[in-house]
């Protein structure tokens, strides 16, 4: 399960409350305040969270159904009696930190509908989601006034597919229950045990769902066929009937259906899955007009000119719709057309909740001419998304300035025409004169069409902090790729180079896809793009890309603990040396220029 170091408050001096008061009033902080706590307060200020927030944040729409809640409810119902009447609150959130379920109570603590840092500042659920391990936040570590007497411990709940974080489980209680400043949260063991039980239930249900979907496919396809990998990296089987089974993530596609499907038809079927799971009903789509069948507006028809009808039946598990079976039939006298549809740019590709939320928010803010700030780790696609937001017409006139490469920005910015869009990359690398010039430009022209990309990390000076505070009201954080691993299957065809005429597109075995989804991608989408292009350019084999062809670090899977970029590079070098020397550790150590004892120590540290 997950572990954590002691909370910063456990080793902080007794003046932590005083330090928070000084921070809020802009006065110098006393010595010894943990840097992690100060950084969390700064993020809350950056996101514009009011420290005196009284009313709960505006609740985002909850999912109509939640696999996590369905798996967690029987576990949590058994745990609630253990809370007793000793003033504890149990909270379950999803991967967007939306509260799905609560039980128990803490005096003066009304559960917020969402626990993201952007809405409520520092809290244990947001910290556990970011670090992927157990996290504790106590008393004045919180940014909100209303949580100054609350201590909380949170544990991430990992999904069975790809190890992504599906949500968090939190136990909150009055801070006075800790007894001493150095004590861990008294309910930490309960939180970890509950999260482990929910993960076990998720794995059991995932296995059952896959079997139910496969059984539904076999029945619809007539019981024949063999499973292979299609161009999207999903399963299909050679059968006579044109059958497609989808659950919103996986696909089973027969050979006959593969010949009929177009990207538009597949997209319509994917949308039908979402509709069927929400409405919990059997639907008919794509039928000729005049059949007398009603079709709800939320379910789109198959594209015009598809030449197909699709009979849709739901697939149920424990009475809940988990997917659909589509049987495709060509319409009499019509030939399905297969138009060449341009692929969406990689900067917009993805259907995960976190990515759709970020892109939707960015598109909404980009409709007005005020400055927009895109934040996120390196390689998350901030600059590419910024260019897409400008649109085709504006991209022709946009000027791109890179603070990491152009030290003379402070001379160019004061004369920048206010009617031309400007994309400023790597704002974190701006020198003080450049920051001052940009602040001055924004003071003179508040409606400047300015898009700024910023990678958090290094401490910022007061001048840059003023700029970030000014832009924080219109900022959008982009999620790292490891937090949206379900988007990888969509990103792969978007990032792959177009094949030469007559050549098949790059395809992937399921084993290779699972390795892609398990790898943490420290370089995010940029790193994934490099891997895909390298495989497309240098492989000499035909057929789907197998796991054995992937780079060593991707093929071997993630390390046992989060690694720094330097450790990722070192681990990759060790794996490559072992591969070249057939697993001989003595030869690998000699090739790397290190002793065998050092190699063994690093292998143990990386769990290679």
Secondary structure, 3 states (H helix, E strand, C coil): CCCCCCCHHHHCCCCHHHHHHHHHHCCCCCCCCCHHHHHHHHHHHHCCCCCCCCCCCCCCCCCCCCHHHHHHHHHHHHHHHHHCCCCEEEEEEECCCEEEEEEECECCECCCCECCHHHHCCCHHHHHHHHCCCEEEEHHHCCCHHHCCEEEEEEEEECCCCCCEEEEEEEEEEHHHHCCCCCCCCCHHHHHHHHHHHHHHHHHHHHHHHHHHHHHHHHHHCCCCCEEECCCCCEEECCCCCEEEECCCCEEEEHHHHHHCCHHHHHHHHHHHHHHHHHCCCCEECCCCCCCCCCCCCCCCCCCCCCEEEEEEEEEECCEEEEEEEEEEECCCCCCCCCCCCCCCCCCCCCCHHHHHHHHHHHHHHCCCCCEEEECCCCCCHHHHHHHHHHHHHHCCCEEEECCCCCCHHHHHCCCCCCCCEEEECHHHCCHHHHHHHHHHHHHCCCCCEEEEECCCCCCCHHHHHHHHHHHHHEEECCCHHHHHHHHHHHHHHHCCCCCCCCCCCCECHHHHHHHHHCCCCCHHHHHHHHHHHHHHHCCCCCCECHHHCCHHHHHCCCCCCCCHHHHHHHHHHHHHHHHCCCCHHHHHHHHCCCHHHHHHHHHHHCC
